[in-house]
């Protein structure tokens, strides 16, 4: 399996695609107050959806909506932080 990752350049591709996504998400953050933070490496990205950037109050309903839409499109997504705050 490791030889497939190497031979097909999957690590480099993940880094390249992740940089693209990070750039585009940062642009989206500039025009959308719901996005409080964007961070990550490669294809492991984190996006904080907040009601207020100052208080960092989570936008739980909006996060649930986004996660469900992404899953419907076959994109692995989770709301780990928001879910942990509900317990």
N, CA, C and O atoms as CSV, one atom per row, in Angstrom:
chain,resi,resn,atom,element,x,y,z
A,1,UNK,N,N,0.822,-1.199,0.000
A,1,UNK,CA,C,0.000,0.000,0.000
A,1,UNK,C,C,0.860,1.255,0.000
A,1,UNK,O,O,0.562,2.209,-0.718
A,2,UNK,N,N,1.914,1.263,0.790
A,2,UNK,CA,C,2.777,2.443,0.820
A,2,UNK,C,C,3.425,2.708,-0.529
A,2,UNK,O,O,3.650,3.861,-0.896
A,3,UNK,N,N,3.725,1.646,-1.268
A,3,UNK,CA,C,4.308,1.835,-2.593
A,3,UNK,C,C,3.314,2.495,-3.548
A,3,UNK,O,O,3.716,3.267,-4.419
A,4,UNK,N,N,2.024,2.202,-3.394
A,4,UNK,CA,C,0.998,2.850,-4.224
A,4,UNK,C,C,0.937,4.342,-3.899
A,4,UNK,O,O,0.866,5.177,-4.801
A,5,UNK,N,N,0.966,4.669,-2.617
A,5,UNK,CA,C,0.966,6.078,-2.222
A,5,UNK,C,C,2.145,6.811,-2.852
A,5,UNK,O,O,1.994,7.916,-3.373
A,6,UNK,N,N,3.316,6.188,-2.798
A,6,UNK,CA,C,4.524,6.795,-3.357
A,6,UNK,C,C,4.471,6.841,-4.875
A,6,UNK,O,O,4.666,7.897,-5.476
A,7,UNK,N,N,4.206,5.695,-5.496
A,7,UNK,CA,C,4.266,5.585,-6.955
A,7,UNK,C,C,3.238,6.466,-7.656
A,7,UNK,O,O,3.492,6.971,-8.750
A,8,UNK,N,N,2.108,6.646,-7.046
A,8,UNK,CA,C,1.061,7.463,-7.669
A,8,UNK,C,C,1.081,8.910,-7.189
A,8,UNK,O,O,0.238,9.712,-7.589
A,9,UNK,N,N,2.045,9.242,-6.329
A,9,UNK,CA,C,2.206,10.623,-5.880
A,9,UNK,C,C,1.030,11.143,-5.070
A,9,UNK,O,O,0.714,12.332,-5.115
A,10,UNK,N,N,0.385,10.252,-4.330
A,10,UNK,CA,C,-0.838,10.650,-3.627
A,10,UNK,C,C,-0.575,11.665,-2.520
A,10,UNK,O,O,-1.406,12.545,-2.290
A,11,UNK,N,N,0.548,11.566,-1.836
A,11,UNK,CA,C,0.866,12.537,-0.782
A,11,UNK,C,C,1.007,13.939,-1.380
A,11,UNK,O,O,0.427,14.903,-0.882
A,12,UNK,N,N,1.786,14.030,-2.452
A,12,UNK,CA,C,1.987,15.332,-3.094
A,12,UNK,C,C,0.678,15.891,-3.646
A,12,UNK,O,O,0.419,17.092,-3.568
A,13,UNK,N,N,-0.132,15.014,-4.198
A,13,UNK,CA,C,-1.432,15.463,-4.720
A,13,UNK,C,C,-2.322,15.982,-3.590
A,13,UNK,O,O,-2.980,17.011,-3.742
A,14,UNK,N,N,-2.343,15.279,-2.466
A,14,UNK,CA,C,-3.146,15.728,-1.324
A,14,UNK,C,C,-2.667,17.085,-0.833
A,14,UNK,O,O,-3.480,17.948,-0.501
A,15,UNK,N,N,-1.360,17.280,-0.783
A,15,UNK,CA,C,-0.834,18.584,-0.354
A,15,UNK,C,C,-1.216,19.680,-1.336
A,15,UNK,O,O,-1.599,20.777,-0.931
A,16,UNK,N,N,-1.114,19.384,-2.626
A,16,UNK,CA,C,-1.441,20.374,-3.664
A,16,UNK,C,C,-2.932,20.736,-3.634
A,16,UNK,O,O,-3.297,21.911,-3.661
A,17,UNK,N,N,-3.776,19.717,-3.578
A,17,UNK,CA,C,-5.218,19.962,-3.547
A,17,UNK,C,C,-5.608,20.666,-2.238
A,17,UNK,O,O,-6.461,21.553,-2.235
A,18,UNK,N,N,-4.982,20.267,-1.144
A,18,UNK,CA,C,-5.259,20.908,0.138
A,18,UNK,C,C,-4.892,22.384,0.133
A,18,UNK,O,O,-5.625,23.206,0.683
A,19,UNK,N,N,-3.769,22.727,-0.479
A,19,UNK,CA,C,-3.377,24.146,-0.581
A,19,UNK,C,C,-4.410,24.930,-1.384
A,19,UNK,O,O,-4.766,26.054,-1.031
A,20,UNK,N,N,-4.886,24.321,-2.469
A,20,UNK,CA,C,-5.919,24.964,-3.280
A,20,UNK,C,C,-7.176,25.212,-2.444
A,20,UNK,O,O,-7.711,26.321,-2.428
A,21,UNK,N,N,-7.646,24.160,-1.744
A,21,UNK,CA,C,-8.847,24.295,-0.919
A,21,UNK,C,C,-8.647,25.358,0.157
A,21,UNK,O,O,-9.541,26.167,0.404
A,22,UNK,N,N,-7.478,25.361,0.797
A,22,UNK,CA,C,-7.211,26.334,1.848
A,22,UNK,C,C,-7.290,27.758,1.288
A,22,UNK,O,O,-7.892,28.635,1.907
A,23,UNK,N,N,-6.688,27.984,0.131
A,23,UNK,CA,C,-6.724,29.302,-0.502
A,23,UNK,C,C,-8.160,29.728,-0.798
A,23,UNK,O,O,-8.557,30.855,-0.500
A,24,UNK,N,N,-8.924,28.825,-1.380
A,24,UNK,CA,C,-10.306,29.152,-1.740
A,24,UNK,C,C,-11.186,29.359,-0.509
A,24,UNK,O,O,-12.044,30.241,-0.502
A,25,UNK,N,N,-10.978,28.554,0.524
A,25,UNK,CA,C,-11.763,28.718,1.756
A,25,UNK,C,C,-11.422,30.024,2.460
A,25,UNK,O,O,-12.305,30.658,3.037
A,26,UNK,N,N,-10.153,30.438,2.424
A,26,UNK,CA,C,-9.753,31.723,3.022
A,26,UNK,C,C,-10.436,32.873,2.279
A,26,UNK,O,O,-10.873,33.842,2.900
A,27,UNK,N,N,-10.526,32.768,0.950
A,27,UNK,CA,C,-11.237,33.787,0.163
A,27,UNK,C,C,-12.705,33.830,0.574
A,27,UNK,O,O,-13.277,34.906,0.751
A,28,UNK,N,N,-13.305,32.664,0.722
A,28,UNK,CA,C,-14.705,32.588,1.128
A,28,UNK,C,C,-14.891,33.179,2.524
A,28,UNK,O,O,-15.896,33.836,2.796
A,29,UNK,N,N,-13.924,32.945,3.400
A,29,UNK,CA,C,-13.986,33.482,4.765
A,29,UNK,C,C,-14.031,35.012,4.760
A,29,UNK,O,O,-14.704,35.619,5.594
A,30,UNK,N,N,-13.320,35.628,3.825
A,30,UNK,CA,C,-13.283,37.088,3.746
A,30,UNK,C,C,-14.654,37.688,3.469
A,30,UNK,O,O,-14.929,38.811,3.890
A,31,UNK,N,N,-15.511,36.965,2.774
A,31,UNK,CA,C,-16.816,37.525,2.414
A,31,UNK,C,C,-17.973,36.846,3.136
A,31,UNK,O,O,-19.133,37.136,2.844
A,32,UNK,N,N,-17.678,35.947,4.074
A,32,UNK,CA,C,-18.748,35.254,4.787
A,32,UNK,C,C,-18.428,35.225,6.275
A,32,UNK,O,O,-17.520,34.513,6.704
A,33,UNK,N,N,-19.170,35.993,7.061
A,33,UNK,CA,C,-18.907,36.131,8.496
A,33,UNK,C,C,-19.158,34.836,9.273
A,33,UNK,O,O,-18.715,34.707,10.414
A,34,UNK,N,N,-19.856,33.889,8.673
A,34,UNK,CA,C,-20.131,32.617,9.335
A,34,UNK,C,C,-18.854,31.788,9.516
A,34,UNK,O,O,-18.760,30.982,10.442
A,35,UNK,N,N,-17.875,31.991,8.629
A,35,UNK,CA,C,-16.626,31.239,8.711
A,35,UNK,C,C,-15.682,31.967,9.651
A,35,UNK,O,O,-15.165,33.039,9.337
A,36,UNK,N,N,-15.466,31.353,10.824
A,36,UNK,CA,C,-14.627,31.978,11.837
A,36,UNK,C,C,-13.155,31.652,11.667
A,36,UNK,O,O,-12.303,32.491,11.962
A,37,UNK,N,N,-12.837,30.454,11.197
A,37,UNK,CA,C,-11.443,30.056,11.041
A,37,UNK,C,C,-11.348,28.929,10.024
A,37,UNK,O,O,-12.255,28.109,9.886
A,38,UNK,N,N,-10.223,28.912,9.315
A,38,UNK,CA,C,-9.905,27.844,8.369
A,38,UNK,C,C,-8.470,27.427,8.668
A,38,UNK,O,O,-7.576,28.271,8.738
A,39,UNK,N,N,-8.249,26.122,8.846
A,39,UNK,CA,C,-6.907,25.645,9.161
A,39,UNK,C,C,-6.767,24.205,8.690
A,39,UNK,O,O,-7.755,23.550,8.359
A,40,UNK,N,N,-5.533,23.720,8.662
A,40,UNK,CA,C,-5.312,22.326,8.323
A,40,UNK,C,C,-4.070,22.115,7.506
A,40,UNK,O,O,-3.276,23.030,7.288
A,41,UNK,N,N,-3.916,20.873,7.053
A,41,UNK,CA,C,-2.773,20.475,6.250
A,41,UNK,C,C,-3.223,19.384,5.285
A,41,UNK,O,O,-3.948,18.463,5.662
A,42,UNK,N,N,-2.784,19.501,4.043
A,42,UNK,CA,C,-3.214,18.523,3.049
A,42,UNK,C,C,-4.724,18.541,2.924
A,42,UNK,O,O,-5.334,19.604,2.810
A,43,UNK,N,N,-5.323,17.365,2.946
A,43,UNK,CA,C,-6.781,17.283,2.843
A,43,UNK,C,C,-7.458,17.152,4.202
A,43,UNK,O,O,-8.653,16.864,4.277
A,44,UNK,N,N,-6.710,17.360,5.262
A,44,UNK,CA,C,-7.280,17.337,6.614
A,44,UNK,C,C,-7.476,18.790,7.024
A,44,UNK,O,O,-6.568,19.433,7.551
A,45,UNK,N,N,-8.684,19.294,6.767
A,45,UNK,CA,C,-8.977,20.712,6.976
A,45,UNK,C,C,-10.024,20.896,8.063
A,45,UNK,O,O,-10.902,20.054,8.252
A,46,UNK,N,N,-9.917,21.998,8.763
A,46,UNK,CA,C,-10.902,22.354,9.771
A,46,UNK,C,C,-11.484,23.719,9.455
A,46,UNK,O,O,-10.755,24.655,9.127
A,47,UNK,N,N,-12.791,23.825,9.556
A,47,UNK,CA,C,-13.481,25.089,9.304
A,47,UNK,C,C,-14.408,25.335,10.481
A,47,UNK,O,O,-15.304,24.536,10.755
A,48,UNK,N,N,-14.191,26.441,11.174
A,48,UNK,CA,C,-15.075,26.811,12.279
A,48,UNK,C,C,-16.202,27.675,11.746
A,48,UNK,O,O,-15.958,28.717,11.137
A,49,UNK,N,N,-17.436,27.247,11.974
A,49,UNK,CA,C,-18.592,28.070,11.637
A,49,UNK,C,C,-19.099,28.674,12.929
A,49,UNK,O,O,-19.417,27.959,13.880
A,50,UNK,N,N,-19.173,29.997,12.958
A,50,UNK,CA,C,-19.508,30.716,14.187
A,50,UNK,C,C,-20.619,31.730,13.934
A,50,UNK,O,O,-20.754,32.281,12.842
A,51,UNK,N,N,-21.401,31.953,14.974
A,51,UNK,CA,C,-22.438,33.001,14.890
A,51,UNK,C,C,-21.807,34.384,15.014
A,51,UNK,O,O,-22.267,35.350,14.406
A,52,UNK,N,N,-20.751,34.457,15.806
A,52,UNK,CA,C,-20.088,35.733,16.076
A,52,UNK,C,C,-18.583,35.483,16.155
A,52,UNK,O,O,-18.136,34.664,16.958
A,53,UNK,N,N,-17.809,36.169,15.345
A,53,UNK,CA,C,-16.362,35.947,15.334
A,53,UNK,C,C,-15.682,36.406,16.616
A,53,UNK,O,O,-14.623,35.889,16.974
A,54,UNK,N,N,-16.268,37.356,17.300
A,54,UNK,CA,C,-15.673,37.841,18.549
A,54,UNK,C,C,-15.868,36.842,19.693
A,54,UNK,O,O,-14.919,36.513,20.404
A,55,UNK,N,N,-17.084,36.368,19.862
A,55,UNK,CA,C,-17.374,35.448,20.969
A,55,UNK,C,C,-17.069,33.998,20.601
A,55,UNK,O,O,-16.955,33.138,21.474
A,56,UNK,N,N,-16.936,33.733,19.289
A,56,UNK,CA,C,-16.676,32.383,18.773
A,56,UNK,C,C,-17.840,31.420,19.050
A,56,UNK,O,O,-17.653,30.204,19.055
A,57,UNK,N,N,-19.037,31.968,19.279
A,57,UNK,CA,C,-20.213,31.121,19.513
A,57,UNK,C,C,-20.431,30.229,18.290
A,57,UNK,O,O,-20.545,30.727,17.171
A,58,UNK,N,N,-20.490,28.918,18.500
A,58,UNK,CA,C,-20.634,28.003,17.357
A,58,UNK,C,C,-21.966,28.179,16.632
A,58,UNK,O,O,-23.002,28.427,17.249
A,59,UNK,N,N,-21.911,28.047,15.322
A,59,UNK,CA,C,-23.113,28.070,14.483
A,59,UNK,C,C,-23.519,26.616,14.251
A,59,UNK,O,O,-23.335,26.076,13.160
A,60,UNK,N,N,-24.065,25.998,15.272
A,60,UNK,CA,C,-24.333,24.560,15.278
A,60,UNK,C,C,-25.295,24.130,14.176
A,60,UNK,O,O,-25.028,23.160,13.467
A,61,UNK,N,N,-26.406,24.839,14.025
A,61,UNK,CA,C,-27.386,24.449,13.002
A,61,UNK,C,C,-26.795,24.550,11.600
A,61,UNK,O,O,-27.013,23.678,10.760
A,62,UNK,N,N,-26.052,25.616,11.359
A,62,UNK,CA,C,-25.434,25.797,10.051
A,62,UNK,C,C,-24.369,24.726,9.803
A,62,UNK,O,O,-24.245,24.222,8.686
A,63,UNK,N,N,-23.603,24.378,10.838
A,63,UNK,CA,C,-22.582,23.330,10.706
A,63,UNK,C,C,-23.229,21.990,10.379
A,63,UNK,O,O,-22.745,21.254,9.519
A,64,UNK,N,N,-24.322,21.676,11.066
A,64,UNK,CA,C,-25.041,20.431,10.782
A,64,UNK,C,C,-25.492,20.385,9.326
A,64,UNK,O,O,-25.371,19.359,8.658
A,65,UNK,N,N,-26.010,21.504,8.850
A,65,UNK,CA,C,-26.479,21.579,7.461
A,65,UNK,C,C,-25.322,21.326,6.490
A,65,UNK,O,O,-25.444,20.520,5.568
A,66,UNK,N,N,-24.202,22.017,6.704
A,66,UNK,CA,C,-23.050,21.879,5.811
A,66,UNK,C,C,-22.525,20.447,5.826
A,66,UNK,O,O,-22.259,19.873,4.770
A,67,UNK,N,N,-22.374,19.873,7.007
A,67,UNK,CA,C,-21.865,18.501,7.121
A,67,UNK,C,C,-22.773,17.521,6.379
A,67,UNK,O,O,-22.288,16.640,5.669
A,68,UNK,N,N,-24.062,17.669,6.539
A,68,UNK,CA,C,-25.000,16.770,5.861
A,68,UNK,C,C,-24.954,16.936,4.350
A,68,UNK,O,O,-25.018,15.943,3.626
A,69,UNK,N,N,-24.846,18.169,3.855
A,69,UNK,CA,C,-24.752,18.387,2.401
A,69,UNK,C,C,-23.464,17.791,1.857
A,69,UNK,O,O,-23.474,17.175,0.792
A,70,UNK,N,N,-22.347,17.964,2.571
A,70,UNK,CA,C,-21.082,17.393,2.123
A,70,UNK,C,C,-21.168,15.872,2.059
A,70,UNK,O,O,-20.707,15.261,1.095
A,71,UNK,N,N,-21.751,15.269,3.073
A,71,UNK,CA,C,-21.893,13.808,3.079
A,71,UNK,C,C,-22.736,13.328,1.909
A,71,UNK,O,O,-22.439,12.295,1.308
A,72,UNK,N,N,-23.785,14.074,1.586
A,72,UNK,CA,C,-24.625,13.716,0.441
A,72,UNK,C,C,-23.836,13.755,-0.868
A,72,UNK,O,O,-24.167,13.052,-1.823
A,73,UNK,N,N,-22.797,14.579,-0.901
A,73,UNK,CA,C,-21.938,14.680,-2.088
A,73,UNK,C,C,-20.774,13.706,-2.040
A,73,UNK,O,O,-19.909,13.724,-2.915
A,74,UNK,N,N,-20.748,12.853,-1.019
A,74,UNK,CA,C,-19.693,11.858,-0.910
A,74,UNK,C,C,-18.404,12.378,-0.308
A,74,UNK,O,O,-17.348,11.763,-0.460
A,75,UNK,N,N,-18.486,13.507,0.375
A,75,UNK,CA,C,-17.305,14.092,1.008
A,75,UNK,C,C,-17.346,13.787,2.496
A,75,UNK,O,O,-18.311,14.118,3.185
A,76,UNK,N,N,-16.284,13.151,2.982
A,76,UNK,CA,C,-16.198,12.807,4.391
A,76,UNK,C,C,-16.074,14.081,5.217
A,76,UNK,O,O,-15.139,14.859,5.027
A,77,UNK,N,N,-17.000,14.292,6.120
A,77,UNK,CA,C,-17.001,15.494,6.957
A,77,UNK,C,C,-17.583,15.142,8.315
A,77,UNK,O,O,-18.370,14.206,8.449
A,78,UNK,N,N,-17.187,15.896,9.301
A,78,UNK,CA,C,-17.712,15.688,10.644
A,78,UNK,C,C,-17.804,17.003,11.382
A,78,UNK,O,O,-17.195,17.999,10.991
A,79,UNK,N,N,-18.562,16.994,12.434
A,79,UNK,CA,C,-18.692,18.187,13.272
A,79,UNK,C,C,-18.231,17.851,14.686
A,79,UNK,O,O,-18.940,18.102,15.660
A,80,UNK,N,N,-17.044,17.285,14.780
A,80,UNK,CA,C,-16.518,16.793,16.046
A,80,UNK,C,C,-16.575,17.776,17.186
A,80,UNK,O,O,-16.999,17.426,18.288
A,81,UNK,N,N,-16.152,19.013,16.939
A,81,UNK,CA,C,-16.159,19.995,18.029
A,81,UNK,C,C,-17.586,20.313,18.442
A,81,UNK,O,O,-17.917,20.289,19.627
A,82,UNK,N,N,-18.426,20.612,17.465
A,82,UNK,CA,C,-19.813,20.982,17.783
A,82,UNK,C,C,-20.514,19.838,18.498
A,82,UNK,O,O,-21.250,20.067,19.458
A,83,UNK,N,N,-20.299,18.622,18.048
A,83,UNK,CA,C,-20.940,17.478,18.676
A,83,UNK,C,C,-20.462,17.299,20.114
A,83,UNK,O,O,-21.256,16.954,20.989
A,84,UNK,N,N,-19.187,17.529,20.365
A,84,UNK,CA,C,-18.671,17.381,21.725
A,84,UNK,C,C,-19.225,18.432,22.659
A,84,UNK,O,O,-19.299,18.210,23.868
A,85,UNK,N,N,-19.616,19.572,22.122
A,85,UNK,CA,C,-20.162,20.654,22.941
A,85,UNK,C,C,-21.618,20.413,23.320
A,85,UNK,O,O,-22.125,21.021,24.264
A,86,UNK,N,N,-22.298,19.519,22.581
A,86,UNK,CA,C,-23.708,19.233,22.873
A,86,UNK,C,C,-23.879,18.230,23.986
A,86,UNK,O,O,-24.937,18.182,24.612
A,87,UNK,N,N,-22.867,17.430,24.249
A,87,UNK,CA,C,-22.980,16.365,25.267
A,87,UNK,C,C,-22.969,16.910,26.680
A,87,UNK,O,O,-23.055,16.143,27.639
